[in-house]
Amino acid sequence: MKVVRWVHTAYGVLVFAVLFALVCPLLAIPIVFPATFRLVGVVNRWWARLMFIFIGMPYRVVYRRRLDPKRQYVFCPNHFSYIDIPAMGLNHLNAIFVGKSGIGKIPVFGYMYERLHITVDRQNMRSRYTSVKRSLEAIDEGKSLVIFPEGGIITLKEPVLARFKDGAFRVAIEKQIPIVPVTIPYNWIILPPDQFLLRWHPLHVIFHEPIETKGLTLEDVGTLREKTFAVIAAELQQQLQGKAVALQHTNVHNYEDRPRTIG
């Protein structure tokens, strides 16, 4: 069985690389012509769709409320697997990512990523400040953002939510744009964070109703953060209930006793 997973994973990496080579010229356009930044979301969407189709991974994207394509949002998904990034590429609305600076070390892909998205070294205070500044500027440019509020992957096996960081919620409040909680319940099964081996399982991405921030101030960051956490935690429990997973080791309610981030 493990041999099959190795073969599937190798094939998946090949599909990812080939598709990247094909879309690379298109992704170069918004680098040269920044005004065409919406092309990033379009290319990412088709790249993600084709990748999941070719690796035989069925996916389902659910919107609990129709999002207005004319508005901007800060999308906040849980982060249990490295496949969460292409999963968020399935978003029907165009958005750029705020992600780890380590991605920039990947040859070619990292170069493109750093120029199309926002990177941050979470261990460096200046880098964190710069990423927030660039996020605010991106909003001013008309972009929507994808920010993983946990700040990394904290679980090696069971899906355990980490304490959310404030950055996404500060940006949303300062710019008075909605937060969209996003639940990705099964990616930790598809690509476990402790072993880079694919496992077949349907992929689900659930976009919840936007949480408005109009009228909120920075004093409301904690309340907004907790509300977003509660939405994702409740959906995780509902999605995972009844599945043959180690739920007895999972605690999505006890927010104060979260393990520390490791990613």
C-alpha positions as protocol buffer text, in pm:
chain_id: "A"
residue {
  index: 1
  type: MET
  ca { x: 0 y: 0 z: 0 }
}
residue {
  index: 2
  type: LYS
  ca { x: 282 y: 239 z: 86 }
}
residue {
  index: 3
  type: VAL
  ca { x: 444 y: 167 z: -250 }
}
residue {
  index: 4
  type: VAL
  ca { x: 123 y: 276 z: -422 }
}
residue {
  index: 5
  type: ARG
  ca { x: 126 y: 599 z: -221 }
}
residue {
  index: 6
  type: TRP
  ca { x: 488 y: 663 z: -317 }
}
residue {
  index: 7
  type: VAL
  ca { x: 403 y: 616 z: -684 }
}
residue {
  index: 8
  type: HIS
  ca { x: 93 y: 838 z: -652 }
}
residue {
  index: 9
  type: THR
  ca { x: 299 y: 1108 z: -478 }
}
residue {
  index: 10
  type: ALA
  ca { x: 575 y: 1099 z: -740 }
}
residue {
  index: 11
  type: TYR
  ca { x: 312 y: 1126 z: -1011 }
}
residue {
  index: 12
  type: GLY
  ca { x: 148 y: 1415 z: -824 }
}
residue {
  index: 13
  type: VAL
  ca { x: 477 y: 1604 z: -803 }
}
residue {
  index: 14
  type: LEU
  ca { x: 530 y: 1547 z: -1176 }
}
residue {
  index: 15
  type: VAL
  ca { x: 180 y: 1678 z: -1256 }
}
residue {
  index: 16
  type: PHE
  ca { x: 242 y: 1983 z: -1037 }
}
residue {
  index: 17
  type: ALA
  ca { x: 573 y: 2056 z: -1211 }
}
residue {
  index: 18
  type: VAL
  ca { x: 442 y: 2008 z: -1565 }
}
residue {
  index: 19
  type: LEU
  ca { x: 140 y: 2229 z: -1503 }
}
residue {
  index: 20
  type: PHE
  ca { x: 362 y: 2493 z: -1345 }
}
residue {
  index: 21
  type: ALA
  ca { x: 583 y: 2493 z: -1655 }
}
residue {
  index: 22
  type: LEU
  ca { x: 274 y: 2543 z: -1870 }
}
residue {
  index: 23
  type: VAL
  ca { x: 126 y: 2830 z: -1666 }
}
residue {
  index: 24
  type: CYS
  ca { x: 459 y: 2999 z: -1593 }
}
residue {
  index: 25
  type: PRO
  ca { x: 443 y: 3229 z: -1900 }
}
residue {
  index: 26
  type: LEU
  ca { x: 95 y: 3342 z: -1794 }
}
residue {
  index: 27
  type: LEU
  ca { x: 209 y: 3410 z: -1437 }
}
residue {
  index: 28
  type: ALA
  ca { x: 492 y: 3623 z: -1576 }
}
residue {
  index: 29
  type: ILE
  ca { x: 237 y: 3868 z: -1719 }
}
residue {
  index: 30
  type: PRO
  ca { x: 127 y: 4021 z: -1384 }
}
residue {
  index: 31
  type: ILE
  ca { x: 492 y: 4038 z: -1277 }
}
residue {
  index: 32
  type: VAL
  ca { x: 573 y: 4256 z: -1578 }
}
residue {
  index: 33
  type: PHE
  ca { x: 234 y: 4433 z: -1580 }
}
residue {
  index: 34
  type: PRO
  ca { x: 115 y: 4462 z: -1214 }
}
residue {
  index: 35
  type: ALA
  ca { x: -224 y: 4603 z: -1323 }
}
residue {
  index: 36
  type: THR
  ca { x: -314 y: 4255 z: -1451 }
}
residue {
  index: 37
  type: PHE
  ca { x: -291 y: 4105 z: -1098 }
}
residue {
  index: 38
  type: ARG
  ca { x: -634 y: 3942 z: -1133 }
}
residue {
  index: 39
  type: LEU
  ca { x: -475 y: 3700 z: -1376 }
}
residue {
  index: 40
  type: VAL
  ca { x: -295 y: 3540 z: -1079 }
}
residue {
  index: 41
  type: GLY
  ca { x: -623 y: 3414 z: -933 }
}
residue {
  index: 42
  type: VAL
  ca { x: -749 y: 3292 z: -1270 }
}
residue {
  index: 43
  type: VAL
  ca { x: -430 y: 3096 z: -1342 }
}
residue {
  index: 44
  type: ASN
  ca { x: -416 y: 2954 z: -990 }
}
residue {
  index: 45
  type: ARG
  ca { x: -776 y: 2838 z: -1018 }
}
residue {
  index: 46
  type: TRP
  ca { x: -722 y: 2645 z: -1341 }
}
residue {
  index: 47
  type: TRP
  ca { x: -387 y: 2516 z: -1225 }
}
residue {
  index: 48
  type: ALA
  ca { x: -548 y: 2377 z: -907 }
}
residue {
  index: 49
  type: ARG
  ca { x: -845 y: 2228 z: -1091 }
}
residue {
  index: 50
  type: LEU
  ca { x: -628 y: 2052 z: -1348 }
}
residue {
  index: 51
  type: MET
  ca { x: -387 y: 1927 z: -1083 }
}
residue {
  index: 52
  type: PHE
  ca { x: -659 y: 1763 z: -874 }
}
residue {
  index: 53
  type: ILE
  ca { x: -825 y: 1618 z: -1185 }
}
residue {
  index: 54
  type: PHE
  ca { x: -501 y: 1467 z: -1316 }
}
residue {
  index: 55
  type: ILE
  ca { x: -400 y: 1316 z: -982 }
}
residue {
  index: 56
  type: GLY
  ca { x: -747 y: 1163 z: -946 }
}
residue {
  index: 57
  type: MET
  ca { x: -848 y: 1362 z: -639 }
}
residue {
  index: 58
  type: PRO
  ca { x: -1217 y: 1463 z: -648 }
}
residue {
  index: 59
  type: TYR
  ca { x: -1288 y: 1803 z: -497 }
}
residue {
  index: 60
  type: ARG
  ca { x: -1594 y: 1993 z: -382 }
}
residue {
  index: 61
  type: VAL
  ca { x: -1607 y: 2368 z: -317 }
}
residue {
  index: 62
  type: VAL
  ca { x: -1899 y: 2495 z: -109 }
}
residue {
  index: 63
  type: TYR
  ca { x: -2004 y: 2857 z: -52 }
}
residue {
  index: 64
  type: ARG
  ca { x: -2243 y: 2905 z: 239 }
}
residue {
  index: 65
  type: ARG
  ca { x: -2328 y: 3244 z: 95 }
}
residue {
  index: 66
  type: ARG
  ca { x: -2259 y: 3385 z: -250 }
}
residue {
  index: 67
  type: LEU
  ca { x: -1959 y: 3618 z: -239 }
}
residue {
  index: 68
  type: ASP
  ca { x: -1969 y: 3945 z: -426 }
}
residue {
  index: 69
  type: PRO
  ca { x: -1698 y: 3942 z: -697 }
}
residue {
  index: 70
  type: LYS
  ca { x: -1688 y: 4323 z: -678 }
}
residue {
  index: 71
  type: ARG
  ca { x: -1589 y: 4321 z: -311 }
}
residue {
  index: 72
  type: GLN
  ca { x: -1259 y: 4240 z: -142 }
}
residue {
  index: 73
  type: TYR
  ca { x: -1218 y: 3981 z: 132 }
}
residue {
  index: 74
  type: VAL
  ca { x: -961 y: 3837 z: 368 }
}
residue {
  index: 75
  type: PHE
  ca { x: -994 y: 3458 z: 345 }
}
residue {
  index: 76
  type: CYS
  ca { x: -890 y: 3274 z: 662 }
}
residue {
  index: 77
  type: PRO
  ca { x: -858 y: 2894 z: 620 }
}
residue {
  index: 78
  type: ASN
  ca { x: -738 y: 2637 z: 872 }
}
residue {
  index: 79
  type: HIS
  ca { x: -398 y: 2489 z: 788 }
}
residue {
  index: 80
  type: PHE
  ca { x: -345 y: 2115 z: 843 }
}
residue {
  index: 81
  type: SER
  ca { x: -158 y: 2014 z: 526 }
}
residue {
  index: 82
  type: TYR
  ca { x: 78 y: 2145 z: 260 }
}
residue {
  index: 83
  type: ILE
  ca { x: -191 y: 2077 z: 0 }
}
residue {
  index: 84
  type: ASP
  ca { x: -403 y: 2354 z: 156 }
}
residue {
  index: 85
  type: ILE
  ca { x: -238 y: 2610 z: -73 }
}
residue {
  index: 86
  type: PRO
  ca { x: -348 y: 2453 z: -403 }
}
residue {
  index: 87
  type: ALA
  ca { x: -684 y: 2378 z: -238 }
}
residue {
  index: 88
  type: MET
  ca { x: -733 y: 2750 z: -177 }
}
residue {
  index: 89
  type: GLY
  ca { x: -649 y: 2804 z: -542 }
}
residue {
  index: 90
  type: LEU
  ca { x: -993 y: 2656 z: -615 }
}
residue {
  index: 91
  type: ASN
  ca { x: -1149 y: 2976 z: -481 }
}
residue {
  index: 92
  type: HIS
  ca { x: -1391 y: 3125 z: -735 }
}
residue {
  index: 93
  type: LEU
  ca { x: -1271 y: 3473 z: -638 }
}
residue {
  index: 94
  type: ASN
  ca { x: -924 y: 3597 z: -723 }
}
residue {
  index: 95
  type: ALA
  ca { x: -687 y: 3644 z: -430 }
}
residue {
  index: 96
  type: ILE
  ca { x: -317 y: 3647 z: -348 }
}
residue {
  index: 97
  type: PHE
  ca { x: -153 y: 3459 z: -61 }
}
residue {
  index: 98
  type: VAL
  ca { x: 36 y: 3573 z: 245 }
}
residue {
  index: 99
  type: GLY
  ca { x: 273 y: 3281 z: 305 }
}
residue {
  index: 100
  type: LYS
  ca { x: 601 y: 3164 z: 456 }
}
residue {
  index: 101
  type: SER
  ca { x: 919 y: 3319 z: 320 }
}
residue {
  index: 102
  type: GLY
  ca { x: 1071 y: 2970 z: 297 }
}
residue {
  index: 103
  type: ILE
  ca { x: 867 y: 2910 z: -18 }
}
residue {
  index: 104
  type: GLY
  ca { x: 1096 y: 3157 z: -191 }
}
residue {
  index: 105
  type: LYS
  ca { x: 1381 y: 2904 z: -169 }
}
residue {
  index: 106
  type: ILE
  ca { x: 1211 y: 2667 z: -414 }
}
residue {
  index: 107
  type: PRO
  ca { x: 1381 y: 2709 z: -754 }
}
residue {
  index: 108
  type: VAL
  ca { x: 1176 y: 2905 z: -1012 }
}
residue {
  index: 109
  type: PHE
  ca { x: 846 y: 2848 z: -826 }
}
residue {
  index: 110
  type: GLY
  ca { x: 977 y: 3043 z: -527 }
}
residue {
  index: 111
  type: TYR
  ca { x: 1092 y: 3328 z: -751 }
}
residue {
  index: 112
  type: MET
  ca { x: 745 y: 3358 z: -903 }
}
residue {
  index: 113
  type: TYR
  ca { x: 572 y: 3321 z: -566 }
}
residue {
  index: 114
  type: GLU
  ca { x: 770 y: 3604 z: -403 }
}
residue {
  index: 115
  type: ARG
  ca { x: 679 y: 3841 z: -686 }
}
residue {
  index: 116
  type: LEU
  ca { x: 312 y: 3753 z: -708 }
}
residue {
  index: 117
  type: HIS
  ca { x: 229 y: 3702 z: -340 }
}
residue {
  index: 118
  type: ILE
  ca { x: 338 y: 3832 z: 2 }
}
residue {
  index: 119
  type: THR
  ca { x: 595 y: 3638 z: 203 }
}
residue {
  index: 120
  type: VAL
  ca { x: 676 y: 3660 z: 574 }
}
residue {
  index: 121
  type: ASP
  ca { x: 939 y: 3520 z: 807 }
}
residue {
  index: 122
  type: ARG
  ca { x: 731 y: 3469 z: 1119 }
}
residue {
  index: 123
  type: GLN
  ca { x: 1043 y: 3451 z: 1336 }
}
residue {
  index: 124
  type: ASN
  ca { x: 1149 y: 3799 z: 1229 }
}
residue {
  index: 125
  type: MET
  ca { x: 960 y: 4096 z: 1376 }
}
residue {
  index: 126
  type: ARG
  ca { x: 1061 y: 4331 z: 1094 }
}
residue {
  index: 127
  type: SER
  ca { x: 942 y: 4079 z: 835 }
}
residue {
  index: 128
  type: ARG
  ca { x: 608 y: 4046 z: 1014 }
}
residue {
  index: 129
  type: TYR
  ca { x: 567 y: 4424 z: 1017 }
}
residue {
  index: 130
  type: THR
  ca { x: 658 y: 4446 z: 648 }
}
residue {
  index: 131
  type: SER
  ca { x: 411 y: 4172 z: 555 }
}
residue {
  index: 132
  type: VAL
  ca { x: 128 y: 4358 z: 732 }
}
residue {
  index: 133
  type: LYS
  ca { x: 229 y: 4680 z: 554 }
}
residue {
  index: 134
  type: ARG
  ca { x: 235 y: 4502 z: 217 }
}
residue {
  index: 135
  type: SER
  ca { x: -102 y: 4339 z: 294 }
}
residue {
  index: 136
  type: LEU
  ca { x: -258 y: 4680 z: 358 }
}
residue {
  index: 137
  type: GLU
  ca { x: -107 y: 4809 z: 34 }
}
residue {
  index: 138
  type: ALA
  ca { x: -241 y: 4505 z: -154 }
}
residue {
  index: 139
  type: ILE
  ca { x: -591 y: 4585 z: -28 }
}
residue {
  index: 140
  type: ASP
  ca { x: -548 y: 4943 z: -152 }
}
residue {
  index: 141
  type: GLU
  ca { x: -456 y: 4798 z: -493 }
}
residue {
  index: 142
  type: GLY
  ca { x: -787 y: 4613 z: -508 }
}
residue {
  index: 143
  type: LYS
  ca { x: -663 y: 4267 z: -411 }
}
residue {
  index: 144
  type: SER
  ca { x: -820 y: 4008 z: -182 }
}
residue {
  index: 145
  type: LEU
  ca { x: -595 y: 3809 z: 51 }
}
residue {
  index: 146
  type: VAL
  ca { x: -560 y: 3451 z: 171 }
}
residue {
  index: 147
  type: ILE
  ca { x: -402 y: 3444 z: 517 }
}
residue {
  index: 148
  type: PHE
  ca { x: -366 y: 3125 z: 721 }
}
residue {
  index: 149
  type: PRO
  ca { x: -440 y: 3267 z: 1069 }
}
residue {
  index: 150
  type: GLU
  ca { x: -269 y: 2980 z: 1254 }
}
residue {
  index: 151
  type: GLY
  ca { x: 61 y: 3101 z: 1110 }
}
residue {
  index: 152
  type: GLY
  ca { x: 165 y: 2750 z: 1005 }
}
residue {
  index: 153
  type: ILE
  ca { x: 90 y: 2381 z: 1047 }
}
residue {
  index: 154
  type: ILE
  ca { x: 79 y: 2279 z: 1414 }
}
residue {
  index: 155
  type: THR
  ca { x: -55 y: 1926 z: 1391 }
}
residue {
  index: 156
  type: LEU
  ca { x: 146 y: 1622 z: 1279 }
}
residue {
  index: 157
  type: LYS
  ca { x: -146 y: 1377 z: 1280 }
}
residue {
  index: 158
  type: GLU
  ca { x: -484 y: 1483 z: 1418 }
}
residue {
  index: 159
  type: PRO
  ca { x: -652 y: 1805 z: 1300 }
}
residue {
  index: 160
  type: VAL
  ca { x: -585 y: 2043 z: 1590 }
}
residue {
  index: 161
  type: LEU
  ca { x: -649 y: 2414 z: 1543 }
}
residue {
  index: 162
  type: ALA
  ca { x: -373 y: 2645 z: 1663 }
}
residue {
  index: 163
  type: ARG
  ca { x: -431 y: 2977 z: 1834 }
}
residue {
  index: 164
  type: PHE
  ca { x: -506 y: 3232 z: 1563 }
}
residue {
  index: 165
  type: LYS
  ca { x: -265 y: 3521 z: 1517 }
}
residue {
  index: 166
  type: ASP
  ca { x: -392 y: 3878 z: 1489 }
}
residue {
  index: 167
  type: GLY
  ca { x: -251 y: 3985 z: 1151 }
}
residue {
  index: 168
  type: ALA
  ca { x: -541 y: 3888 z: 925 }
}
residue {
  index: 169
  type: PHE
  ca { x: -795 y: 4047 z: 1158 }
}
residue {
  index: 170
  type: ARG
  ca { x: -601 y: 4371 z: 1197 }
}
residue {
  index: 171
  type: VAL
  ca { x: -577 y: 4406 z: 820 }
}
residue {
  index: 172
  type: ALA
  ca { x: -949 y: 4337 z: 773 }
}
residue {
  index: 173
  type: ILE
  ca { x: -1051 y: 4588 z: 1041 }
}
residue {
  index: 174
  type: GLU
  ca { x: -810 y: 4860 z: 926 }
}
residue {
  index: 175
  type: LYS
  ca { x: -945 y: 4831 z: 572 }
}
residue {
  index: 176
  type: GLN
  ca { x: -1305 y: 4759 z: 682 }
}
residue {
  index: 177
  type: ILE
  ca { x: -1340 y: 4451 z: 458 }
}
residue {
  index: 178
  type: PRO
  ca { x: -1502 y: 4120 z: 551 }
}
residue {
  index: 179
  type: ILE
  ca { x: -1330 y: 3813 z: 689 }
}
residue {
  index: 180
  type: VAL
  ca { x: -1432 y: 3484 z: 525 }
}
residue {
  index: 181
  type: PRO
  ca { x: -1365 y: 3180 z: 747 }
}
residue {
  index: 182
  type: VAL
  ca { x: -1271 y: 2875 z: 537 }
}
residue {
  index: 183
  type: THR
  ca { x: -1279 y: 2515 z: 658 }
}
residue {
  index: 184
  type: ILE
  ca { x: -1064 y: 2254 z: 482 }
}
residue {
  index: 185
  type: PRO
  ca { x: -1147 y: 1939 z: 680 }
}
residue {
  index: 186
  type: TYR
  ca { x: -975 y: 1647 z: 506 }
}
residue {
  index: 187
  type: ASN
  ca { x: -643 y: 1764 z: 363 }
}
residue {
  index: 188
  type: TRP
  ca { x: -455 y: 1626 z: 664 }
}
residue {
  index: 189
  type: ILE
  ca { x: -577 y: 1284 z: 549 }
}
residue {
  index: 190
  type: ILE
  ca { x: -489 y: 1344 z: 182 }
}
residue {
  index: 191
  type: LEU
  ca { x: -135 y: 1471 z: 251 }
}
residue {
  index: 192
  type: PRO
  ca { x: -39 y: 1422 z: 617 }
}
residue {
  index: 193
  type: PRO
  ca { x: 203 y: 1689 z: 743 }
}
residue {
  index: 194
  type: ASP
  ca { x: 432 y: 1428 z: 899 }
}
residue {
  index: 195
  type: GLN
  ca { x: 481 y: 1229 z: 577 }
}
residue {
  index: 196
  type: PHE
  ca { x: 488 y: 1364 z: 223 }
}
residue {
  index: 197
  type: LEU
  ca { x: 277 y: 1080 z: 79 }
}
residue {
  index: 198
  type: LEU
  ca { x: -59 y: 1123 z: -93 }
}
residue {
  index: 199
  type: ARG
  ca { x: -360 y: 925 z: 21 }
}
residue {
  index: 200
  type: TRP
  ca { x: -680 y: 917 z: -182 }
}
residue {
  index: 201
  type: HIS
  ca { x: -970 y: 1103 z: -23 }
}
residue {
  index: 202
  type: PRO
  ca { x: -1225 y: 1353 z: -158 }
}
residue {
  index: 203
  type: LEU
  ca { x: -1117 y: 1713 z: -96 }
}
residue {
  index: 204
  type: HIS
  ca { x: -1365 y: 1964 z: 47 }
}
residue {
  index: 205
  type: VAL
  ca { x: -1327 y: 2342 z: 80 }
}
residue {
  index: 206
  type: ILE
  ca { x: -1605 y: 2524 z: 266 }
}
residue {
  index: 207
  type: PHE
  ca { x: -1632 y: 2904 z: 243 }
}
residue {
  index: 208
  type: HIS
  ca { x: -1846 y: 3035 z: 527 }
}
residue {
  index: 209
  type: GLU
  ca { x: -2057 y: 3347 z: 541 }
}
residue {
  index: 210
  type: PRO
  ca { x: -1846 y: 3665 z: 547 }
}
residue {
  index: 211
  type: ILE
  ca { x: -1801 y: 3834 z: 883 }
}
residue {
  index: 212
  type: GLU
  ca { x: -1840 y: 4209 z: 834 }
}
residue {
  index: 213
  type: THR
  ca { x: -1592 y: 4447 z: 993 }
}
residue {
  index: 214
  type: LYS
  ca { x: -1758 y: 4781 z: 917 }
}
residue {
  index: 215
  type: GLY
  ca { x: -1761 y: 4993 z: 1230 }
}
residue {
  index: 216
  type: LEU
  ca { x: -1511 y: 4771 z: 1412 }
}
residue {
  index: 217
  type: THR
  ca { x: -1189 y: 4914 z: 1559 }
}
residue {
  index: 218
  type: LEU
  ca { x: -859 y: 4752 z: 1649 }
}
residue {
  index: 219
  type: GLU
  ca { x: -1002 y: 4696 z: 1996 }
}
residue {
  index: 220
  type: ASP
  ca { x: -1231 y: 4438 z: 1835 }
}
residue {
  index: 221
  type: VAL
  ca { x: -946 y: 4226 z: 1692 }
}
residue {
  index: 222
  type: GLY
  ca { x: -979 y: 3965 z: 1968 }
}
residue {
  index: 223
  type: THR
  ca { x: -1354 y: 3933 z: 1925 }
}
residue {
  index: 224
  type: LEU
  ca { x: -1325 y: 3897 z: 1547 }
}
residue {
  index: 225
  type: ARG
  ca { x: -1046 y: 3641 z: 1587 }
}
residue {
  index: 226
  type: GLU
  ca { x: -1247 y: 3431 z: 1833 }
}
residue {
  index: 227
  type: LYS
  ca { x: -1558 y: 3444 z: 1615 }
}
residue {
  index: 228
  type: THR
  ca { x: -1364 y: 3323 z: 1311 }
}
residue {
  index: 229
  type: PHE
  ca { x: -1203 y: 3047 z: 1515 }
}
residue {
  index: 230
  type: ALA
  ca { x: -1542 y: 2931 z: 1645 }
}
residue {
  index: 231
  type: VAL
  ca { x: -1692 y: 2908 z: 1294 }
}
residue {
  index: 232
  type: ILE
  ca { x: -1407 y: 2691 z: 1163 }
}
residue {
  index: 233
  type: ALA
  ca { x: -1390 y: 2477 z: 1478 }
}
residue {
  index: 234
  type: ALA
  ca { x: -1764 y: 2401 z: 1471 }
}
residue {
  index: 235
  type: GLU
  ca { x: -1749 y: 2304 z: 1102 }
}
residue {
  index: 236
  type: LEU
  ca { x: -1447 y: 2080 z: 1162 }
}
residue {
  index: 237
  type: GLN
  ca { x: -1626 y: 1894 z: 1438 }
}
residue {
  index: 238
  type: GLN
  ca { x: -1935 y: 1847 z: 1223 }
}
residue {
  index: 239
  type: GLN
  ca { x: -1737 y: 1731 z: 918 }
}
residue {
  index: 240
  type: LEU
  ca { x: -1518 y: 1489 z: 1108 }
}
residue {
  index: 241
  type: GLN
  ca { x: -1790 y: 1346 z: 1332 }
}
residue {
  index: 242
  type: GLY
  ca { x: -1863 y: 986 z: 1245 }
}
residue {
  index: 243
  type: LYS
  ca { x: -1549 y: 940 z: 1038 }
}
residue {
  index: 244
  type: ALA
  ca { x: -1297 y: 672 z: 1121 }
}
residue {
  index: 245
  type: VAL
  ca { x: -1040 y: 919 z: 1256 }
}
residue {
  index: 246
  type: ALA
  ca { x: -884 y: 959 z: 1599 }
}
residue {
  index: 247
  type: LEU
  ca { x: -1130 y: 1218 z: 1722 }
}
residue {
  index: 248
  type: GLN
  ca { x: -1061 y: 1118 z: 2081 }
}
residue {
  index: 249
  type: HIS
  ca { x: -726 y: 1295 z: 2037 }
}
residue {
  index: 250
  type: THR
  ca { x: -881 y: 1602 z: 1874 }
}
residue {
  index: 251
  type: ASN
  ca { x: -1003 y: 1900 z: 2074 }
}
residue {
  index: 252
  type: VAL
  ca { x: -1128 y: 2191 z: 1868 }
}
residue {
  index: 253
  type: HIS
  ca { x: -1313 y: 2355 z: 2157 }
}
residue {
  index: 254
  type: ASN
  ca { x: -1034 y: 2413 z: 2409 }
}
residue {
  index: 255
  type: TYR
  ca { x: -887 y: 2723 z: 2253 }
}
residue {
  index: 256
  type: GLU
  ca { x: -652 y: 2803 z: 2539 }
}
residue {
  index: 257
  type: ASP
  ca { x: -468 y: 2468 z: 2540 }
}
residue {
  index: 258
  type: ARG
  ca { x: -345 y: 2467 z: 2181 }
}
residue {
  index: 259
  type: PRO
  ca { x: -6 y: 2314 z: 2099 }
}
residue {
  index: 260
  type: ARG
  ca { x: 249 y: 2565 z: 1976 }
}
residue {
  index: 261
  type: THR
  ca { x: 295 y: 2625 z: 1604 }
}
residue {
  index: 262
  type: ILE
  ca { x: 568 y: 2414 z: 1443 }
}
residue {
  index: 263
  type: GLY
  ca { x: 539 y: 2530 z: 1082 }
}
